[in-house]
């Protein structure tokens, strides 16, 4: 129940060969107090950037993730999204692209 925990949605992933995806979340309550507060302060910008990403608006998504990166320079999730934005904006993604990452290994 998300009312009990402070969370940040990380990604939607599917295992290769499976049709269903799962949502991966980060439970922020496990972070030290300072880092948790920073992530909560940046949560709105992060979520907005994720929505741009899912809408294939990769330049806007990159701008949002870059703003989050200024406050959270060591955030690996944000770094991954920045890399994906650069990669995907160069591709001609299909109309039905839904942002789900297919995992090819464990």
C-alpha distances in whole Angstrom, upper triangle without the diagonal:
4,5,6,7,10,10,13,13,16,18,18,20,22,24,28,29,25,25,21,19,16,14,14,12,13,11,14,13,16,18,21,21,24,22,18,20,22,19,18,21,21,18,20,23,21,19,22,24,21,22,26,25,24,27,29,30,31,33,31,28,30,31,27,26,30,29,26,28,30,28,26,29,28,25,25,22,24,28,26,26,29,31,29,30,34,34,33,35,38,37,37,34,34,33,30,28,25,24,23,24,26,26,29,29,27
4,5,5,7,7,10,11,14,16,17,19,22,24,28,29,26,25,21,19,16,13,13,10,11,9,11,11,14,16,19,19,21,19,16,17,19,16,14,17,18,14,16,19,17,15,19,21,18,19,23,23,22,24,27,27,28,30,27,24,27,27,24,23,26,25,22,25,27,24,23,26,25,22,22,20,21,25,24,23,26,28,27,28,31,32,30,32,35,35,35,32,32,31,29,27,23,22,21,23,25,25,29,29,27
4,6,8,9,12,14,17,19,20,23,26,28,32,33,30,29,25,23,19,17,17,14,14,12,13,12,15,17,20,19,21,20,16,17,19,17,14,17,19,16,17,20,19,17,20,23,21,21,25,25,24,27,29,30,30,32,29,27,29,29,26,25,28,27,24,26,28,25,24,28,27,24,25,23,24,27,27,26,29,31,30,30,34,35,33,35,38,38,38,35,35,34,32,30,26,26,25,27,29,29,33,32,30
4,7,9,13,15,18,20,21,24,26,28,32,33,30,30,26,24,20,17,17,14,13,10,11,10,13,15,17,17,19,19,15,16,19,17,15,18,20,17,19,22,21,19,23,24,23,24,27,27,26,29,32,32,32,34,31,29,30,31,27,26,29,28,24,27,28,25,24,28,26,24,25,23,24,28,27,27,30,32,31,32,35,36,35,37,40,39,40,37,37,36,34,32,28,27,26,27,29,29,33,32,29
4,6,10,12,15,17,19,21,24,26,30,32,29,28,25,22,19,16,14,11,10,7,8,7,10,12,14,14,16,15,12,13,16,14,12,15,17,14,16,19,18,17,20,22,20,22,25,25,24,27,29,30,29,31,29,26,27,28,24,23,26,25,21,23,25,22,21,24,23,20,21,19,21,24,24,23,26,28,28,29,32,33,32,34,37,37,38,35,35,35,32,30,26,25,24,25,27,27,30,29,27
4,7,10,13,16,18,21,24,26,30,32,29,29,25,22,19,15,14,10,9,6,5,6,9,10,13,12,14,12,9,10,12,10,8,12,13,10,13,16,14,14,17,19,17,19,22,22,22,25,27,27,27,28,25,23,24,24,21,20,22,21,17,20,21,18,17,21,20,17,18,16,18,21,21,21,23,26,25,26,29,30,30,31,34,34,36,33,34,33,31,29,25,23,23,24,26,26,30,29,27
4,7,9,12,14,17,20,23,26,28,26,25,22,19,15,12,10,6,5,5,5,8,10,11,14,14,15,13,10,12,13,10,9,12,12,9,12,14,12,11,15,16,14,16,19,19,19,22,24,24,24,25,23,20,21,22,19,17,20,19,16,18,20,18,16,19,18,15,16,13,15,18,18,17,20,23,22,23,26,27,26,28,31,31,32,29,30,30,27,25,22,20,19,20,22,22,26,26,24
4,6,9,12,15,18,21,24,27,24,24,21,17,14,11,9,6,5,7,7,10,12,12,15,15,16,13,10,12,12,8,9,12,10,7,10,12,9,8,12,13,11,13,16,15,16,19,20,20,20,22,20,16,18,19,15,14,17,16,13,15,18,16,14,17,16,12,13,10,12,15,15,14,17,19,18,19,22,23,22,24,27,27,29,26,27,27,25,22,19,16,16,17,20,20,24,24,22
4,6,8,11,15,18,21,23,21,20,17,14,11,7,6,4,6,9,10,14,15,15,18,19,19,16,14,16,15,12,12,15,13,10,12,13,9,8,12,12,9,11,14,13,13,16,18,18,18,20,19,15,17,19,15,14,17,18,15,16,19,18,16,18,17,14,13,10,12,15,14,12,16,18,16,17,21,21,20,22,25,25,26,23,24,23,21,19,15,13,13,14,17,17,21,21,20
4,7,10,13,16,19,21,19,19,17,13,11,8,5,5,6,10,11,15,15,15,18,20,20,16,15,17,16,12,14,16,14,11,14,14,10,10,13,12,9,12,14,12,12,16,17,18,17,19,18,14,16,18,15,13,16,17,14,15,18,17,15,17,15,11,10,7,9,12,10,10,13,15,13,15,18,18,18,20,23,22,24,21,22,23,21,18,15,12,11,11,14,14,18,18,17
4,6,10,13,15,18,16,16,14,10,8,6,5,7,10,13,15,18,18,19,22,23,23,20,19,21,20,16,17,19,17,14,16,16,12,11,14,13,9,11,14,11,10,14,15,17,16,19,18,14,16,18,16,14,18,19,16,17,21,20,18,19,18,14,13,9,11,13,11,10,13,14,12,14,17,17,15,18,21,20,21,18,19,19,17,14,11,8,7,8,11,12,15,16,16
4,7,10,13,15,13,12,10,6,5,4,6,9,12,15,18,21,21,22,25,27,27,23,22,24,23,19,20,23,20,17,18,19,15,14,16,15,11,13,15,12,10,14,15,17,17,20,20,16,18,21,19,17,21,22,20,21,24,24,22,23,22,18,16,13,15,16,13,12,16,16,14,16,19,18,16,19,21,20,20,17,17,18,15,12,9,7,5,6,9,10,14,15,15
4,7,9,12,10,10,9,5,6,7,7,11,14,17,20,23,22,23,27,28,29,25,24,27,26,22,23,26,23,20,22,22,18,17,19,18,14,16,18,15,13,17,17,20,19,22,22,19,20,23,22,20,23,25,22,23,26,26,24,24,22,19,17,14,16,17,14,14,17,17,14,17,19,18,16,20,21,20,20,17,18,18,16,13,11,9,5,5,6,7,10,12,12
4,6,8,6,7,6,4,6,9,10,14,17,20,23,26,25,26,30,32,32,29,28,30,29,26,27,29,27,24,25,25,22,21,23,21,18,19,21,18,16,19,19,22,21,25,25,22,23,27,25,23,26,28,26,26,30,30,27,28,26,23,20,17,20,21,17,17,20,19,17,19,22,20,18,22,23,21,21,18,17,19,16,13,12,11,7,6,5,6,9,11,11
4,6,6,8,8,8,9,12,12,16,19,22,25,27,26,27,31,33,34,30,29,32,31,28,29,32,29,27,29,28,25,24,26,24,21,22,24,21,19,22,22,25,24,28,28,25,26,29,28,26,29,31,28,28,32,32,29,29,27,24,21,19,22,22,18,19,22,21,19,22,24,21,20,24,25,22,23,20,20,21,18,16,15,14,10,9,6,5,7,8,9
4,6,8,10,10,12,15,16,20,22,25,28,31,30,31,34,37,37,33,33,35,34,31,32,35,32,30,31,31,27,26,28,26,23,24,25,22,20,23,22,26,25,28,29,26,27,30,30,27,30,33,31,30,34,34,31,31,29,26,23,21,24,24,20,20,23,21,19,22,24,21,20,23,24,21,22,19,18,21,18,16,15,15,11,9,6,6,5,8,10
4,7,9,11,14,17,18,22,25,28,31,33,32,34,37,39,40,36,35,38,37,34,35,37,35,32,33,33,30,28,30,29,25,26,27,24,22,25,24,28,27,31,32,29,30,33,32,30,33,36,34,34,37,38,35,35,33,30,27,25,27,27,23,24,27,25,22,25,27,23,22,26,26,23,23,20,19,21,18,17,17,17,13,12,9,9,9,11,13
4,6,8,10,14,16,20,23,25,29,31,30,32,35,37,38,35,33,36,35,32,33,35,33,30,31,31,28,26,28,27,23,24,26,23,20,23,23,27,27,30,31,28,29,32,31,29,32,35,32,33,36,36,33,34,32,29,26,24,26,27,23,23,26,25,22,25,27,24,23,26,27,24,24,20,19,20,17,16,15,15,12,12,9,10,11,13,13
4,7,10,13,16,20,23,26,29,31,31,32,36,38,39,35,33,36,35,31,32,35,32,29,30,30,27,25,27,26,22,22,24,21,18,21,21,25,25,29,29,26,28,31,30,28,32,34,32,32,36,36,34,34,33,29,27,24,26,27,23,23,26,25,22,24,26,24,22,25,26,23,22,19,17,18,14,14,13,14,11,12,10,12,13,16,17
4,7,10,13,16,20,22,26,28,28,29,33,35,36,32,30,33,32,29,29,32,30,26,27,28,25,22,24,24,20,20,22,20,17,20,21,24,25,28,28,25,27,30,28,27,30,32,30,31,34,34,31,33,31,27,25,22,24,26,22,22,25,25,21,23,26,24,22,25,27,24,24,20,19,19,15,14,12,13,10,11,10,12,14,16,16
4,7,10,13,16,19,22,25,25,26,30,31,32,29,27,29,29,25,26,28,26,23,24,24,21,19,21,21,17,17,20,17,15,18,19,22,22,25,25,22,24,27,25,23,27,28,26,27,31,30,28,29,27,24,21,18,21,22,19,18,22,21,18,20,23,22,20,23,25,22,22,19,18,18,15,13,11,10,7,9,8,10,13,15,15
4,6,10,13,16,19,21,21,23,27,28,29,26,24,26,26,22,23,26,24,21,22,23,19,18,20,20,16,17,20,18,15,19,20,23,22,26,25,22,24,26,24,22,26,27,24,25,29,28,26,27,25,22,20,17,19,21,18,18,21,22,19,21,24,23,21,24,26,24,25,21,21,21,18,16,13,12,9,10,11,11,15,16,15
4,6,10,13,16,18,18,20,24,25,26,22,20,23,22,19,19,22,20,17,18,19,16,14,17,17,13,14,17,15,14,17,19,21,21,24,23,19,21,24,21,19,23,24,21,22,26,25,22,24,22,19,17,14,16,19,16,15,19,20,18,19,23,22,20,23,26,24,25,21,21,21,18,16,13,11,9,11,12,13,17,17,16
4,7,10,13,15,15,17,20,22,23,19,18,20,20,16,17,20,18,16,18,19,15,14,17,17,13,15,18,16,15,19,20,22,21,24,23,19,20,23,20,18,21,22,19,20,24,22,20,21,19,16,14,11,14,16,14,14,18,19,17,19,22,21,21,23,26,25,26,23,23,24,21,18,15,13,11,11,13,13,16,16,15
4,6,9,12,12,13,17,18,19,16,14,17,17,13,14,17,16,13,15,17,13,12,16,16,13,15,18,17,16,20,21,22,22,24,22,19,20,22,19,17,20,21,17,19,22,20,17,20,18,14,14,11,14,16,15,15,18,19,18,20,23,23,22,25,27,27,28,25,26,26,23,21,17,15,14,14,16,16,20,19,18
4,6,9,9,10,13,15,16,13,11,14,14,11,12,15,14,12,15,16,13,13,17,17,14,17,20,18,18,22,23,24,23,25,23,20,20,22,19,17,19,20,16,17,20,18,15,17,15,12,12,10,13,15,15,15,18,19,19,21,24,24,24,26,29,28,30,27,29,29,26,24,20,18,17,17,19,18,21,21,19
4,6,6,8,12,13,15,12,9,13,14,11,11,15,15,13,16,18,15,15,19,19,17,20,23,22,22,25,26,27,26,28,26,22,23,25,21,19,22,21,18,19,21,19,16,19,17,14,15,13,16,18,18,18,21,23,23,24,27,28,27,29,32,32,34,31,32,32,30,27,24,21,20,20,22,21,25,24,21
4,5,6,9,9,11,9,6,9,10,8,8,12,12,11,14,16,14,14,18,18,17,20,23,22,22,25,27,27,26,27,25,22,23,23,20,18,20,19,16,17,19,16,14,17,15,13,14,13,15,18,18,18,21,23,23,24,27,28,28,30,33,33,35,32,34,33,31,29,25,23,22,22,25,24,27,26,24
4,5,8,8,11,10,7,10,12,11,10,14,15,14,17,19,17,18,21,22,21,23,26,26,26,29,30,30,30,31,29,26,26,27,23,22,24,23,19,20,22,18,17,20,18,16,18,17,18,21,22,22,25,27,27,28,31,32,32,33,36,37,38,36,37,37,35,32,29,26,25,25,28,27,30,29,26
4,7,9,11,10,8,12,13,12,13,16,17,16,19,21,19,20,23,23,22,25,27,26,27,30,31,31,30,31,30,26,27,28,24,22,24,23,20,20,22,19,16,19,17,15,16,16,18,20,21,22,24,26,26,28,30,31,31,34,36,36,38,36,37,38,35,32,29,27,25,25,27,25,28,27,24
4,6,8,6,5,9,10,9,11,14,15,14,18,19,17,19,22,22,21,24,26,25,26,30,30,30,29,30,28,25,25,25,22,20,21,21,17,17,19,15,13,16,13,12,14,14,16,18,19,20,22,24,25,26,29,30,30,32,35,35,38,35,37,37,36,32,30,27,26,25,27,26,29,27,25
4,6,6,6,9,10,11,12,14,16,16,20,21,19,21,24,24,24,27,29,28,29,32,33,33,31,32,30,27,27,27,24,22,23,21,18,18,19,15,14,16,14,14,16,17,18,20,22,23,24,26,28,29,31,32,33,35,37,38,41,38,40,41,39,36,33,30,29,29,31,29,32,31,28
4,6,5,6,9,10,10,12,14,15,18,20,19,21,23,24,24,27,29,28,30,33,33,33,31,32,30,27,27,26,23,22,23,21,18,18,19,15,14,17,16,15,18,19,19,22,24,24,25,28,29,30,32,34,34,35,38,39,42,39,41,41,40,37,34,31,31,30,33,32,35,33,31
4,5,5,6,9,10,11,13,14,17,18,17,20,22,22,23,26,27,27,29,32,32,31,30,29,28,25,25,24,21,20,20,18,15,16,15,12,11,14,14,14,17,18,18,20,22,23,23,26,27,28,30,32,33,34,36,38,40,38,40,41,39,36,33,30,31,30,33,32,35,34,32
4,5,5,6,9,10,11,12,16,16,15,17,20,20,20,23,24,24,26,28,29,28,26,27,25,22,22,21,19,17,17,16,13,13,13,10,8,11,11,10,13,14,14,16,18,19,20,22,24,24,26,28,29,30,33,34,37,35,37,37,36,33,30,27,27,26,29,28,31,30,28
4,5,5,6,9,10,10,14,15,14,16,18,19,19,22,24,23,25,27,28,28,26,27,25,22,22,22,19,17,19,17,13,15,15,12,11,14,13,12,15,14,15,18,19,19,21,23,24,25,27,29,29,31,34,35,37,34,36,36,35,32,29,26,26,26,29,28,31,30,28
4,5,5,6,9,10,13,14,14,16,18,19,19,22,24,24,25,28,29,28,27,27,24,22,22,21,18,17,18,16,13,15,15,11,11,15,15,14,17,17,16,19,21,21,22,25,26,26,28,30,31,31,34,36,38,36,37,37,36,33,30,27,28,28,31,31,34,33,31
4,5,5,6,9,11,12,11,14,16,16,17,20,21,22,24,26,27,25,24,24,21,19,19,18,15,14,15,12,9,11,11,7,7,11,12,11,14,14,13,16,18,18,19,22,23,23,25,27,28,28,31,33,35,33,35,35,34,31,28,26,27,26,30,29,32,32,30
4,5,5,6,9,10,9,11,14,14,14,17,19,19,20,23,24,23,22,22,20,17,17,17,14,12,14,12,9,10,12,9,8,11,12,9,12,11,11,14,16,15,17,20,20,20,23,25,25,26,29,30,32,30,32,32,31,28,25,22,23,23,26,26,29,29,27
4,5,5,8,10,10,11,13,15,15,17,19,20,21,23,25,24,23,23,21,18,19,18,15,14,16,14,11,13,14,11,11,15,15,13,16,14,14,17,19,18,19,22,23,23,25,27,27,28,31,32,34,32,33,33,31,29,26,23,24,25,28,28,31,31,30
4,6,7,9,10,11,13,14,16,17,19,20,22,23,25,23,22,22,19,18,18,17,13,13,15,12,9,12,12,9,11,14,16,14,17,16,14,18,20,18,19,23,23,22,25,27,27,28,31,32,34,32,34,33,32,30,27,25,26,26,30,30,34,34,32
4,6,5,6,9,10,11,12,14,16,16,18,20,21,19,19,19,16,14,14,13,10,10,11,9,6,9,10,8,9,12,14,12,14,13,11,14,16,15,15,19,20,19,21,24,24,24,27,28,30,28,30,30,29,26,24,21,23,23,27,27,31,31,30
4,6,5,6,8,10,10,12,14,15,16,18,20,19,18,19,16,14,15,15,11,11,13,11,8,12,13,11,11,15,15,13,15,13,11,15,16,14,16,19,19,18,21,23,23,23,27,28,29,27,29,28,27,24,21,19,20,21,25,25,29,29,28
4,5,5,6,9,10,11,12,14,15,17,19,17,17,18,14,13,15,14,10,11,13,11,10,13,15,13,14,17,18,16,18,15,13,17,18,16,17,20,20,18,22,24,23,23,26,27,28,26,28,27,26,24,21,19,21,22,26,27,31,31,31
4,6,5,6,9,10,11,12,14,15,17,15,14,14,11,10,11,10,6,8,10,8,7,11,12,11,12,15,17,14,16,14,11,15,16,13,14,17,17,16,18,21,20,20,24,25,26,24,26,26,25,23,20,18,20,22,25,26,30,31,30
4,5,5,6,9,10,10,12,14,15,14,13,14,11,9,10,10,7,6,9,9,6,10,12,11,11,13,14,11,13,10,8,12,13,10,11,15,15,14,17,19,18,18,22,23,24,22,24,24,23,20,18,15,17,18,22,23,26,27,26
4,5,5,6,9,10,10,12,14,13,14,15,12,10,12,12,9,9,13,12,10,13,16,15,15,17,18,14,16,12,11,15,15,12,14,17,16,15,18,20,18,19,23,23,24,22,23,22,21,19,16,14,16,17,21,22,26,27,27
4,5,5,6,9,10,11,13,11,12,13,9,8,11,10,7,9,12,11,11,14,16,16,16,18,20,17,18,15,13,16,16,13,14,17,16,14,17,19,18,17,21,22,23,21,22,21,20,18,16,15,17,19,23,24,28,29,29
4,5,5,6,9,10,11,9,9,10,7,4,7,8,5,6,9,10,9,12,14,15,15,16,17,15,15,12,10,13,13,9,10,13,12,10,14,16,14,14,18,19,20,18,20,20,19,17,15,13,16,17,21,22,25,27,27
4,5,5,6,9,10,10,9,12,10,6,9,11,8,8,12,13,11,14,16,17,16,17,18,15,15,11,10,13,12,8,11,13,11,10,14,15,14,14,18,18,19,17,18,18,17,14,12,10,12,14,17,19,22,24,24
4,5,5,6,9,9,10,12,10,8,11,12,10,11,15,15,14,17,19,20,19,21,22,18,18,15,14,16,15,12,14,16,14,12,16,17,15,15,19,18,19,16,17,16,15,13,11,10,13,15,19,21,24,26,27
4,5,5,6,5,7,8,6,5,9,10,9,10,13,14,14,16,19,20,19,21,22,19,19,16,14,16,15,11,12,15,12,10,13,15,12,12,16,16,16,15,16,15,15,13,12,11,14,16,20,22,25,27,28
4,5,5,6,5,9,8,5,8,11,10,10,13,14,14,16,19,20,19,20,20,17,16,13,12,13,12,8,10,12,9,7,11,12,9,10,13,13,14,12,14,14,14,11,10,8,11,13,16,19,21,24,25
4,5,7,9,12,11,9,12,14,13,13,16,18,17,19,22,23,22,23,23,20,19,15,14,16,14,11,13,14,11,10,14,14,11,12,15,14,14,12,13,12,11,8,6,6,9,11,15,18,21,23,24
4,5,8,11,10,9,12,14,14,15,18,19,19,21,23,24,24,25,26,22,22,18,17,19,17,14,15,16,13,11,15,15,12,12,15,14,14,11,12,10,10,9,8,8,12,15,18,21,24,26,27
4,5,9,9,8,11,13,13,14,16,18,19,20,23,24,24,24,25,22,21,18,16,17,16,12,13,14,11,9,11,12,8,8,11,11,10,8,10,10,11,9,9,8,12,14,17,20,22,25,27
4,6,6,6,9,10,11,12,14,16,17,18,21,22,22,23,24,21,21,18,16,17,16,12,12,14,12,9,11,13,10,8,12,12,13,12,14,13,14,12,12,12,15,17,20,23,25,28,29
4,5,5,6,8,10,10,12,14,15,16,18,20,20,20,21,19,18,16,13,14,13,10,9,10,9,5,7,9,7,6,10,11,12,12,14,15,16,13,13,11,15,16,19,21,24,26,27
4,5,5,6,9,10,10,13,14,15,17,19,20,19,21,19,19,17,14,15,15,12,10,12,11,7,8,11,10,8,11,13,15,15,18,18,19,17,17,15,19,19,23,25,27,29,30
4,5,5,6,9,10,11,13,14,16,18,18,19,21,19,19,17,14,15,16,12,11,14,13,9,11,14,13,11,14,16,17,17,19,19,20,17,17,15,19,20,23,26,28,30,31
4,5,5,6,8,10,11,12,14,16,16,17,18,16,16,13,11,12,12,8,8,11,10,7,10,12,11,10,14,15,17,16,18,18,19,16,15,13,16,17,20,22,25,27,28
4,5,5,6,9,10,10,12,15,15,14,16,14,14,13,9,10,11,8,6,9,9,6,8,11,11,10,13,15,17,17,20,20,21,18,17,15,18,18,21,23,25,27,27
4,6,5,6,9,10,11,13,14,14,17,15,16,15,11,12,14,11,9,12,13,10,11,15,15,13,16,18,20,20,23,23,24,21,20,18,21,21,25,26,29,30,31
4,5,5,6,9,10,12,12,13,16,14,15,13,10,12,13,10,9,13,13,11,13,16,16,15,18,20,22,21,23,23,23,21,19,17,20,20,24,25,28,29,30
4,5,5,6,9,10,10,11,12,10,11,10,6,8,10,7,6,10,11,9,12,14,15,15,18,19,22,21,23,23,23,20,19,16,18,18,22,23,25,26,27
4,5,5,6,9,10,9,12,11,12,12,8,9,11,10,7,11,13,11,12,15,16,16,18,21,23,23,26,26,26,23,22,19,21,21,24,25,28,28,29
4,5,5,7,9,10,13,12,14,13,10,12,14,12,11,15,16,14,15,19,19,19,22,24,26,25,28,28,28,25,24,21,23,23,27,28,30,31,31
4,5,6,6,8,10,9,11,11,7,10,13,11,11,14,15,14,16,19,20,20,23,24,27,25,28,28,28,25,23,20,22,22,25,26,28,29,28
4,5,5,5,8,7,9,10,7,8,11,11,9,12,14,14,15,18,19,19,22,24,27,26,29,29,29,26,24,21,22,22,25,25,28,28,27
4,6,6,9,10,13,13,10,11,15,14,12,16,18,17,18,21,22,22,24,27,29,29,32,32,32,29,27,24,26,25,29,29,31,31,31
4,6,9,9,13,13,11,12,16,15,15,18,20,19,20,23,24,24,27,29,32,31,33,34,33,30,28,25,26,26,29,29,32,32,31
4,6,5,9,10,8,10,13,13,13,16,18,18,19,22,23,23,26,28,30,29,32,32,32,28,26,23,24,23,26,26,29,28,27
4,6,8,11,9,8,12,13,12,14,17,17,18,20,22,23,25,27,30,29,32,33,32,29,27,24,25,23,26,26,28,27,27
4,6,9,9,8,11,13,13,14,17,18,19,20,22,23,25,27,30,29,32,33,32,29,27,23,24,22,25,23,26,25,24
4,6,6,6,9,10,11,13,15,16,17,19,20,22,24,25,28,26,29,30,29,25,23,20,20,19,22,21,23,23,22
4,5,5,6,9,10,10,12,14,15,16,18,20,22,23,26,24,27,28,27,23,22,18,18,16,19,17,20,19,18
4,5,5,6,9,10,11,12,15,15,16,18,21,21,24,22,24,25,24,20,18,15,15,13,16,16,19,19,18
4,5,5,6,9,10,10,13,14,15,16,19,20,23,21,24,25,24,20,19,15,16,15,18,19,21,22,21
4,5,5,6,9,10,11,12,14,16,18,19,22,21,24,25,25,21,20,16,17,16,18,18,20,21,21
4,5,5,6,9,10,11,12,14,16,17,20,18,21,23,22,18,17,13,14,12,15,14,17,17,18
4,5,5,6,9,10,10,12,14,15,18,16,19,20,19,16,15,11,13,12,15,16,18,19,20
4,5,5,6,9,10,11,13,15,18,17,20,21,21,18,17,14,16,15,18,19,21,22,23
4,5,5,6,9,10,12,13,16,16,19,21,21,17,17,14,15,14,16,17,18,19,21
4,5,5,6,8,10,11,14,13,16,17,17,14,14,10,12,10,13,15,16,18,20
4,5,5,6,9,10,13,12,15,17,17,14,14,11,14,13,16,18,20,22,23
4,6,6,7,10,13,13,17,19,20,16,17,14,17,15,18,20,21,23,25
4,6,6,7,11,11,15,17,18,14,16,13,15,13,16,17,18,20,22
4,5,5,8,7,11,13,14,11,12,10,13,12,14,17,18,21,23
4,6,8,9,12,14,15,13,14,13,16,16,18,20,22,24,27
4,7,9,13,15,17,14,17,15,18,17,19,21,22,25,27
4,6,9,12,14,11,14,13,16,15,17,19,20,23,26
4,7,9,12,10,13,13,16,16,18,21,21,25,27
4,7,8,6,10,10,12,13,15,18,19,22,25
4,5,5,9,11,13,14,15,19,20,23,26
4,6,9,11,13,16,17,21,22,26,28
4,6,9,11,13,15,18,20,24,26
4,6,8,10,12,15,18,21,23
4,6,9,11,15,17,20,21
4,6,9,12,15,18,19
4,6,9,13,15,16
4,6,9,12,13
4,6,9,11
4,6,7
4,7
4
